[in-house]
Amino acid sequence: MNTRNNPSNTVLVNKERQYYLDWIRIIMILIVFLFHAGRFFDSDDWHIKNAVTSPAADFILFLLKGWMMPIFFFVSGASTWFALSYKSGAEFAADRVKRILIPLLFGIFILSPPQVYLERLTHGQFFGSFWLFLPQYFSGWYGFGGNFAWMGLHLWYLLLLFVFSFVVLPLFIWWKNNRRTSTAISPPTCFSIFVLLLASPGMLVPLDSFLMNRSFGGWGIAEHLIIFVCGFYAYAKQGFRTGVIRLRYYFLFITLIAIAINSYLFLHHMLYQYGTLAYCLKILLRSLACFGWVLTICGFAANHLNHTNRFLKYGNEALLPFYIIHQPLMLLTGYFITKTTFTPFVKYLLIAIVSFALVMICYQFIIRKFKWLRLLFGMPVAKRVSEV
């Protein structure tokens, strides 16, 4: 235990690392990798598309969108609580700049131009070499008719995490220094509050608004912010970890019921008009399934994965570089493989296997070997574990 003083009170901080949160991050980044490999074959538009799409890909990716990015923001909120438990606000802010902003800028100016080029090329929006396209990269804003990828394309998670960290930092510091944050709260109460909070923006604001646009991993910016804050709040309360372990099967049961209903609605293309009762109930159901997944995953991971080994240590260091470079290399791989005559499933396997091998080769033999590359990819020069 570590005691940290402030003018008004004393806060007790448990600095024991929650290894299961690290395991969740590593497992989830692999799921994101497989998710992106599937984006070549679903019916939604993406940077590069296979000529033949797959209904199976549509359904699987629909299921993943319901909880994949929310678990990242929830765990990031939890990690922020633990980071602020032994860091000052200034130290935390400086760490965010080094760990998030620098890799984001690297991605925007170095890794995004080739990806936008491949998209414009395969969509028939540009003809010519990459070097001819490069000056046009800075013409207009991506997503608004232009090319400049202001969010780093797949790195939008880093952008939102960076912005969220500073927007709510005063609130988080107040929470940390307020004795009431140490009082216990039951996971069912947390679950009920979180579900209602997450459903509220979707019920009140149309999905075509910027803050609610579902292009950010299937959820809106406002929803990701709510999940991030919920993650911080949950772990600021005593007994959350033990509670989700105890009730993990309860949350799993709720999750399976919600997923079954959501799947039925999706497969039967049942849509509802904004503002109707049916629409509000569907938004509430989606929120229920989301936090059902989040607490189920946290419960089972806390019960079975709260330990470390050599793989976890390696994975923690490789996590951010893997995330940053996986999509550029996957698009380059997919650009060639989607032109072959293999079946979509074989193409999927080839894209996943080849791009995974390329990512690991780049990380193992290039990125982790050079100090300046470690800095660009948000890695500590002196090895330590991740806090993102």
Beta strands, then each sheet from edge to edge (+ up, - down):
strand 1: 2-5
strand 2: 10-13
sheet 1: 1+ 2-
end
